[in-house]
Amino acid sequence: MNSTPELFWISGSPFSWRVLLMLEAKRIPYVPKLLEASKGEHKTPDFLALNPRGKVPVLRDGDFVLSESLAIMQYLECRFPAVPMFGRTSAETGLICRVISEYTSYLHHPMARVWSPVLTGKSESLAGDIQSAVPEVSAELARMEDCLTRKPWLADDAMSAADVSVYPFFKLLLRAASKKEAGRFELGLLPFESHYPALDAWIKRVEALPGYERTYPPHWR
């Protein structure tokens, strides 16, 4: 297959962002297809023909079409094996997948309970749920902070799929924490470099990735 992959994405979608980071980390040439959610471009007949769920990201590689971010990342790993992101050995692959699974199982939902109400203007009605999620978030961040005091990346000595999978969701959390309405909650996040210096250094390492600027949500600039 000699086609150049096309990625359909929406600015600010963390699931799109992790795939964009994967593409840049593996130095894969690709064609970005930015959709405007405000115009319903992810709900048009043409896009629904690619993904009937109307969700991003979607990868089109020649005649092959794939949705769901982690599935796309696995496809890219097999299709473009140079610059491995899922490990070079079975042990490395297992550790990388464990980190992704732990984030999905233990941290994603509590963090979403914080960032989603704040970023969608629902923090007042969901104030109690935000506060009840904070201890869960803090406990998981403490575990990650401890891990990153001993090694530079979440699962390996080099950037892996674990790092690019988790990073975008941290940026959503920090974006929410910086909002004025988040000030009424004791999130314990800011200044982040003071509360979680190892995590802050890890974020900066991800952002040093060549091509990172091409992945940054345009509407956040």
C-alpha beads as a LAMMPS data file, in Angstrom:
LAMMPS data file: protein, C-alpha beads

221 atoms
220 bonds

1 atom types
1 bond types

-500.0 500.0 xlo xhi
-500.0 500.0 ylo yhi
-500.0 500.0 zlo zhi

Masses

1 110.0

Atoms # bond

1 1 1 0.000 0.000 0.000
2 1 1 1.555 3.287 -1.134
3 1 1 -1.181 5.688 -0.086
4 1 1 -0.688 8.580 2.341
5 1 1 -2.991 8.198 5.355
6 1 1 -5.645 10.836 5.934
7 1 1 -6.730 11.664 9.481
8 1 1 -10.126 13.210 10.121
9 1 1 -10.033 15.090 13.423
10 1 1 -11.613 17.858 15.471
11 1 1 -9.684 20.543 17.335
12 1 1 -9.584 19.773 21.052
13 1 1 -10.595 16.138 20.729
14 1 1 -8.114 14.280 22.976
15 1 1 -8.746 11.067 21.081
16 1 1 -7.773 12.781 17.831
17 1 1 -4.812 14.412 19.530
18 1 1 -3.278 11.118 20.667
19 1 1 -3.332 9.841 17.062
20 1 1 -1.808 13.087 15.758
21 1 1 0.993 12.735 18.308
22 1 1 1.509 9.123 17.242
23 1 1 1.800 10.169 13.593
24 1 1 4.356 12.847 14.435
25 1 1 6.354 10.624 16.812
26 1 1 6.612 7.918 14.150
27 1 1 7.353 10.551 11.475
28 1 1 4.585 9.239 9.241
29 1 1 3.547 11.501 6.349
30 1 1 -0.198 12.145 6.586
31 1 1 -2.938 14.452 5.357
32 1 1 -4.806 16.183 8.222
33 1 1 -8.533 16.631 7.594
34 1 1 -9.705 19.109 10.219
35 1 1 -13.474 19.058 10.734
36 1 1 -15.445 21.876 12.363
37 1 1 -17.768 20.470 14.992
38 1 1 -19.635 23.786 15.225
39 1 1 -20.668 23.318 11.590
40 1 1 -21.640 19.689 12.104
41 1 1 -19.008 18.475 9.661
42 1 1 -18.708 15.227 11.628
43 1 1 -22.394 14.538 11.002
44 1 1 -22.504 14.976 7.229
45 1 1 -23.481 12.035 5.003
46 1 1 -19.933 11.862 3.630
47 1 1 -18.379 11.573 7.071
48 1 1 -21.048 9.209 8.395
49 1 1 -20.188 6.929 5.493
50 1 1 -16.704 6.674 7.054
51 1 1 -17.919 6.338 10.645
52 1 1 -21.669 5.933 11.250
53 1 1 -21.123 6.961 14.884
54 1 1 -20.148 10.443 13.752
55 1 1 -17.041 10.383 15.951
56 1 1 -13.396 11.317 15.415
57 1 1 -10.705 10.338 14.811
58 1 1 -11.080 8.403 11.595
59 1 1 -8.141 7.213 9.512
60 1 1 -8.469 6.583 5.797
61 1 1 -5.536 4.803 4.195
62 1 1 -6.344 4.117 0.574
63 1 1 -9.511 2.022 0.616
64 1 1 -9.111 1.105 4.280
65 1 1 -11.035 3.122 6.872
66 1 1 -10.650 2.782 10.640
67 1 1 -12.111 4.542 13.667
68 1 1 -11.321 4.453 17.408
69 1 1 -8.062 6.037 18.491
70 1 1 -6.295 3.052 20.046
71 1 1 -7.221 0.846 17.094
72 1 1 -5.793 3.471 14.739
73 1 1 -2.601 3.648 16.775
74 1 1 -2.161 -0.119 16.621
75 1 1 -2.783 -0.051 12.870
76 1 1 -0.167 2.661 12.385
77 1 1 2.323 0.677 14.465
78 1 1 1.945 -2.364 12.206
79 1 1 1.703 -0.412 8.962
80 1 1 4.750 1.764 9.743
81 1 1 7.010 -0.335 12.005
82 1 1 9.886 2.154 12.017
83 1 1 10.110 4.117 15.293
84 1 1 8.259 1.557 17.430
85 1 1 5.752 3.085 19.858
86 1 1 4.307 -0.114 21.321
87 1 1 7.652 -1.576 22.371
88 1 1 10.391 -3.678 20.839
89 1 1 9.947 -6.673 23.130
90 1 1 6.985 -8.496 24.619
91 1 1 7.838 -7.060 28.045
92 1 1 7.922 -3.481 26.701
93 1 1 4.614 -3.988 24.883
94 1 1 3.035 -5.380 28.026
95 1 1 4.168 -2.420 30.148
96 1 1 2.973 0.125 27.587
97 1 1 -0.440 -1.521 27.319
98 1 1 -0.667 -1.736 31.105
99 1 1 -0.149 2.022 31.462
100 1 1 -2.820 2.738 28.848
101 1 1 -5.189 0.297 30.550
102 1 1 -4.546 1.778 33.997
103 1 1 -5.254 5.275 32.732
104 1 1 -8.472 4.111 31.064
105 1 1 -9.626 2.102 34.071
106 1 1 -8.657 4.323 36.992
107 1 1 -7.998 7.912 35.933
108 1 1 -9.948 8.804 32.815
109 1 1 -13.424 8.840 34.356
110 1 1 -12.482 10.802 37.517
111 1 1 -10.584 13.387 35.448
112 1 1 -13.502 13.715 33.026
113 1 1 -15.801 14.388 35.988
114 1 1 -13.617 17.424 36.672
115 1 1 -12.818 18.816 33.241
116 1 1 -16.104 18.169 31.474
117 1 1 -18.415 20.211 33.766
118 1 1 -15.917 23.076 33.942
119 1 1 -15.348 23.276 30.190
120 1 1 -19.041 22.922 29.356
121 1 1 -20.334 25.437 31.899
122 1 1 -21.995 22.833 34.117
123 1 1 -19.724 23.100 37.141
124 1 1 -22.358 24.721 39.335
125 1 1 -24.933 21.973 38.887
126 1 1 -22.289 19.249 39.186
127 1 1 -20.225 20.835 41.960
128 1 1 -20.703 17.918 44.338
129 1 1 -19.581 15.368 41.778
130 1 1 -16.518 17.435 40.908
131 1 1 -15.469 17.578 44.554
132 1 1 -16.016 13.857 45.042
133 1 1 -13.827 13.110 41.988
134 1 1 -10.887 15.209 43.200
135 1 1 -9.511 12.659 45.734
136 1 1 -9.569 9.930 43.067
137 1 1 -7.710 12.171 40.631
138 1 1 -5.179 13.201 43.282
139 1 1 -4.461 9.599 44.252
140 1 1 -3.801 8.536 40.656
141 1 1 -1.699 11.609 39.909
142 1 1 0.400 10.820 42.980
143 1 1 1.067 7.337 41.600
144 1 1 2.108 8.745 38.249
145 1 1 4.243 11.412 39.913
146 1 1 6.081 8.723 41.847
147 1 1 6.625 6.694 38.672
148 1 1 8.038 9.692 36.829
149 1 1 10.504 10.523 39.571
150 1 1 12.248 7.265 38.687
151 1 1 12.106 7.337 34.886
152 1 1 11.435 9.967 32.207
153 1 1 8.495 8.297 30.487
154 1 1 5.417 6.449 31.688
155 1 1 6.337 2.959 30.503
156 1 1 9.790 2.974 28.976
157 1 1 13.061 4.863 28.701
158 1 1 11.758 6.480 25.515
159 1 1 8.472 8.062 24.507
160 1 1 5.891 5.390 23.745
161 1 1 2.234 4.967 22.893
162 1 1 1.537 5.199 26.624
163 1 1 2.742 8.804 26.744
164 1 1 0.929 10.029 23.644
165 1 1 -2.238 8.184 24.716
166 1 1 -2.434 9.866 28.115
167 1 1 -0.944 13.322 27.480
168 1 1 -3.945 14.982 25.727
169 1 1 -6.225 14.252 28.666
170 1 1 -3.812 15.961 31.054
171 1 1 -3.957 19.045 28.875
172 1 1 -7.759 19.004 29.092
173 1 1 -7.569 18.748 32.871
174 1 1 -5.090 21.626 33.120
175 1 1 -7.121 23.721 30.687
176 1 1 -10.150 23.246 32.918
177 1 1 -8.145 24.015 36.062
178 1 1 -7.051 27.340 34.563
179 1 1 -10.637 28.521 34.034
180 1 1 -12.047 31.119 36.405
181 1 1 -14.955 28.932 37.476
182 1 1 -12.546 26.190 38.565
183 1 1 -11.281 28.515 41.295
184 1 1 -14.228 27.672 43.536
185 1 1 -13.015 24.089 43.799
186 1 1 -9.988 22.860 45.735
187 1 1 -8.497 20.902 42.841
188 1 1 -4.936 20.972 44.151
189 1 1 -3.512 21.201 40.641
190 1 1 -2.123 24.710 40.170
191 1 1 0.601 25.730 39.983
192 1 1 1.141 22.318 38.444
193 1 1 4.932 22.510 38.480
194 1 1 4.813 22.948 42.260
195 1 1 2.289 20.211 43.014
196 1 1 3.542 17.673 40.468
197 1 1 7.055 18.602 39.288
198 1 1 7.799 15.208 37.696
199 1 1 4.507 15.183 35.793
200 1 1 5.111 18.778 34.702
201 1 1 8.570 17.832 33.392
202 1 1 7.021 14.868 31.546
203 1 1 4.477 17.162 29.883
204 1 1 7.296 19.416 28.725
205 1 1 9.160 16.403 27.290
206 1 1 6.106 15.430 25.250
207 1 1 5.793 19.010 24.019
208 1 1 9.407 18.943 22.829
209 1 1 8.422 16.327 20.221
210 1 1 9.306 17.577 16.698
211 1 1 6.015 18.314 14.971
212 1 1 4.163 18.868 18.251
213 1 1 2.908 22.278 17.131
214 1 1 1.051 20.657 14.221
215 1 1 -0.980 18.633 16.721
216 1 1 -1.974 21.482 19.047
217 1 1 -5.701 22.335 18.945
218 1 1 -6.046 25.391 16.682
219 1 1 -8.899 26.894 18.684
220 1 1 -6.795 26.812 21.877
221 1 1 -4.209 29.231 20.442

Bonds

1 1 1 2
2 1 2 3
3 1 3 4
4 1 4 5
5 1 5 6
6 1 6 7
7 1 7 8
8 1 8 9
9 1 9 10
10 1 10 11
11 1 11 12
12 1 12 13
13 1 13 14
14 1 14 15
15 1 15 16
16 1 16 17
17 1 17 18
18 1 18 19
19 1 19 20
20 1 20 21
21 1 21 22
22 1 22 23
23 1 23 24
24 1 24 25
25 1 25 26
26 1 26 27
27 1 27 28
28 1 28 29
29 1 29 30
30 1 30 31
31 1 31 32
32 1 32 33
33 1 33 34
34 1 34 35
35 1 35 36
36 1 36 37
37 1 37 38
38 1 38 39
39 1 39 40
40 1 40 41
41 1 41 42
42 1 42 43
43 1 43 44
44 1 44 45
45 1 45 46
46 1 46 47
47 1 47 48
48 1 48 49
49 1 49 50
50 1 50 51
51 1 51 52
52 1 52 53
53 1 53 54
54 1 54 55
55 1 55 56
56 1 56 57
57 1 57 58
58 1 58 59
59 1 59 60
60 1 60 61
61 1 61 62
62 1 62 63
63 1 63 64
64 1 64 65
65 1 65 66
66 1 66 67
67 1 67 68
68 1 68 69
69 1 69 70
70 1 70 71
71 1 71 72
72 1 72 73
73 1 73 74
74 1 74 75
75 1 75 76
76 1 76 77
77 1 77 78
78 1 78 79
79 1 79 80
80 1 80 81
81 1 81 82
82 1 82 83
83 1 83 84
84 1 84 85
85 1 85 86
86 1 86 87
87 1 87 88
88 1 88 89
89 1 89 90
90 1 90 91
91 1 91 92
92 1 92 93
93 1 93 94
94 1 94 95
95 1 95 96
96 1 96 97
97 1 97 98
98 1 98 99
99 1 99 100
100 1 100 101
101 1 101 102
102 1 102 103
103 1 103 104
104 1 104 105
105 1 105 106
106 1 106 107
107 1 107 108
108 1 108 109
109 1 109 110
110 1 110 111
111 1 111 112
112 1 112 113
113 1 113 114
114 1 114 115
115 1 115 116
116 1 116 117
117 1 117 118
118 1 118 119
119 1 119 120
120 1 120 121
121 1 121 122
122 1 122 123
123 1 123 124
124 1 124 125
125 1 125 126
126 1 126 127
127 1 127 128
128 1 128 129
129 1 129 130
130 1 130 131
131 1 131 132
132 1 132 133
133 1 133 134
134 1 134 135
135 1 135 136
136 1 136 137
137 1 137 138
138 1 138 139
139 1 139 140
140 1 140 141
141 1 141 142
142 1 142 143
143 1 143 144
144 1 144 145
145 1 145 146
146 1 146 147
147 1 147 148
148 1 148 149
149 1 149 150
150 1 150 151
151 1 151 152
152 1 152 153
153 1 153 154
154 1 154 155
155 1 155 156
156 1 156 157
157 1 157 158
158 1 158 159
159 1 159 160
160 1 160 161
161 1 161 162
162 1 162 163
163 1 163 164
164 1 164 165
165 1 165 166
166 1 166 167
167 1 167 168
168 1 168 169
169 1 169 170
170 1 170 171
171 1 171 172
172 1 172 173
173 1 173 174
174 1 174 175
175 1 175 176
176 1 176 177
177 1 177 178
178 1 178 179
179 1 179 180
180 1 180 181
181 1 181 182
182 1 182 183
183 1 183 184
184 1 184 185
185 1 185 186
186 1 186 187
187 1 187 188
188 1 188 189
189 1 189 190
190 1 190 191
191 1 191 192
192 1 192 193
193 1 193 194
194 1 194 195
195 1 195 196
196 1 196 197
197 1 197 198
198 1 198 199
199 1 199 200
200 1 200 201
201 1 201 202
202 1 202 203
203 1 203 204
204 1 204 205
205 1 205 206
206 1 206 207
207 1 207 208
208 1 208 209
209 1 209 210
210 1 210 211
211 1 211 212
212 1 212 213
213 1 213 214
214 1 214 215
215 1 215 216
216 1 216 217
217 1 217 218
218 1 218 219
219 1 219 220
220 1 220 221
